[in-house]
Amino acid sequence: MKPAPFNYHRVHTPDQAVTLLAELGDDAKLIAGGQSLVAMMNFRLARPAQLIDIGEVAELRYVHRGNDGLRIGALTTHHAIESEYRGTMANGFEVIVDAMQWIGHLPIRTRGTIGGSIAHADATAEWCLLAVLLDAEIVVLSVRGRRSIPAGEFFYGFYSTALEPDEMIVEIHFPATARHAAMAEYAQRHGDFAVVAAAVNLQIEDGSIQGGRVVLGGVGPLPVIADSAGAALSSGQPLSSTSAAECASETANSLDLDDTVPGGAVYTRGLVRHLVTRALCKAAQLEESVR
Ligand SMILES: Cc1cc2nc3c(=O)[nH]c(=O)nc-3n(C[C@H](O)[C@H](O)[C@H](O)COP(=O)(O)OP(=O)(O)OC[C@H]3O[C@@H](n4cnc5c(N)ncnc54)[C@H](O)[C@@H]3O)c2cc1C
């Protein structure tokens, strides 16, 4: 399949990109790695008349680690994170490197970008889950200036975000390390988007759980923070594989699911139970008890 005709523009700086976005209006779309947009265009799910290629905007390919956390340029690829920047992620951001293995196959990871993934806003995309899990800030630019959007307010629903048509994501900022975080997911085939994904971030002090967050993908139109798990993870007690499984059951049972989720509600609840247990055990470095 071939896309509908379009005009192609190549830019080399973020300012050039947002100036063109402002000039060309609603007919224009950015293209980064093209790993989601080209498929959408081929299937006529997207028909931009003007395509602005930001793939050569080299200044947005970076990872900076400092006192204020981790800053990743929007054009950094998934593969650069798992290879070139693996060392930068040590001591606190390993969960991000670990998550890259789940994104498609190597050719997709060498072209696909963090900015493209967050802008595309698939509810099971690893970057979207990580952004919500780790309270990331999405930094965006337009001719009107720069603004920062908390990840918790960025995702609106299926492929829908707080991004205005003339805005471009330039950076994702992860403000704090996550030393006890992990992700687990289930996909039908290796490289497919997850059917269900679970990401957890625990606060552990002197071996006791002082709080935590569980974020789920595949249970609704956007990444969902499981509130019931947050309460269960404030016990002040050490986490055991039994309490992890109990927390996972409570999380699964508390979800408001209908049969429109792929596989149906019963199947999805079962996956949530299993994957939350696995992610909690991994984050707390516990043996998962087989149930
Ligand atoms: C077979 C296959 C399997 C895949 N499996 C997974 C998976 O398991 N998990 C996963 O997370 N992803 C998966 N993907 C998607 C992949 O991760 C893409 O790289 C990603 O979703 C989009 O990144 P991109 O740079 O290719 O964006 P593009 O395809 O270029 O763009 C996607 C959208 O984002 C917009 N956009 C791009 N960059 C910016 C920016 N900086 N600012 C504002 N808007 C922007 C575009 O206008 C477009 O609307 C898969 C893709 C394929 C083809």
The ligand as a Gaussian input file, in Angstrom:
#p B3LYP/6-31G(d) Opt

LIG

0 1
 C        5.756000      -3.944000      13.769000
 C        5.827000      -2.857000      14.808000
 C        5.804000      -3.219000      16.157000
 C        5.867000      -2.237000      17.131000
 N        5.819000      -2.610000      18.447000
 C        5.864000      -1.683000      19.397000
 C        5.816000      -2.036000      20.779000
 O        5.767000      -3.208000      21.139000
 N        5.845000      -1.042000      21.682000
 C        5.913000       0.294000      21.321000
 O        5.931000       1.155000      22.179000
 N        5.958000       0.650000      20.032000
 C        5.947000      -0.289000      19.072000
 N        5.982000       0.104000      17.766000
 C        5.988000       1.562000      17.437000
 C        7.383000       2.153000      17.515000
 O        7.813000       2.191000      18.858000
 C        7.447000       3.583000      16.980000
 O        8.783000       3.903000      16.915000
 C        6.795000       4.683000      17.790000
 O        5.489000       4.436000      18.139000
 C        6.725000       5.989000      16.991000
 O        7.986000       6.567000      16.901000
 P        8.475000       7.160000      15.540000
 O        9.674000       7.975000      15.855000
 O        8.623000       6.087000      14.549000
 O        7.275000       8.176000      15.183000
 P        6.558000       8.461000      13.783000
 O        5.964000       7.209000      13.249000
 O        7.448000       9.238000      12.900000
 O        5.389000       9.434000      14.295000
 C        4.340000       8.939000      15.092000
 C        3.425000      10.113000      15.480000
 O        4.114000      10.995000      16.355000
 C        4.198000      12.310000      15.797000
 N        5.525000      12.780000      16.180000
 C        6.715000      12.170000      15.950000
 N        7.705000      12.837000      16.572000
 C        7.121000      13.900000      17.189000
 C        7.612000      14.956000      18.011000
 N        8.913000      15.059000      18.352000
 N        6.736000      15.865000      18.489000
 C        5.419000      15.767000      18.201000
 N        4.892000      14.800000      17.432000
 C        5.740000      13.873000      16.943000
 C        3.972000      12.141000      14.315000
 O        3.422000      13.300000      13.740000
 C        2.994000      10.972000      14.300000
 O        1.701000      11.442000      14.566000
 C        5.957000      -0.855000      16.762000
 C        5.997000      -0.497000      15.412000
 C        5.947000      -1.475000      14.440000
 C        6.006000      -1.069000      13.000000

